[in-house]
Amino acid sequence: MIGPYCDLPYSTSSVFNISGMSYGAISKPAVLALSHGAKKSGGWINTDEGGLSLYHLRSGCDLVFQIGTTKYGVRDKKGLLSDEKLKQVAAH
């Protein structure tokens, strides 16, 4: 369990999950296959620095949305963290 003392702790049934990787370097079918595999296994998939795509979302698996160093996912054109983009991701 992650955040057992939070209002909404996260728990997963899988000890195997899909770590962040350069999803831009692999094909749409590959991202879809990984996403569906995560859903079937009860695990999660890390979006890595490339941001969130519709292919990550299609299966309905749990996601770890990586924003720490992300250049494309939640930053504005000046490279600053964008509250608006964060809200859009949270809405998914």
C-alpha positions, 0 to 999 in steps of 0.5 A: 500500500502506498500512502496508508495514512492518506485520504485515498491510499493506493493498493495493488494486488500485483508485485509486478508492474510496468516501469517507465520507458520511452513509449515514444520509441515503441509502437502504438500496439506495443503500448496498448499491449503493455497497458492491457497486460497491466490491467489483466495482471492487476498491476500498473503502468508508469507513463515515464517522461513522455506524458500520458497518451490515449494508449495508456488510458484505453485499457483502464489499467492503473497509472503512475503518471510521472511528472518529476522531470517530464518535459512534455506531459505537464509543462507549458511552452516555457518549460514551467509546470502547468497547473492547467495541464495537471488538471487535465491529466487528473480529469482522466 
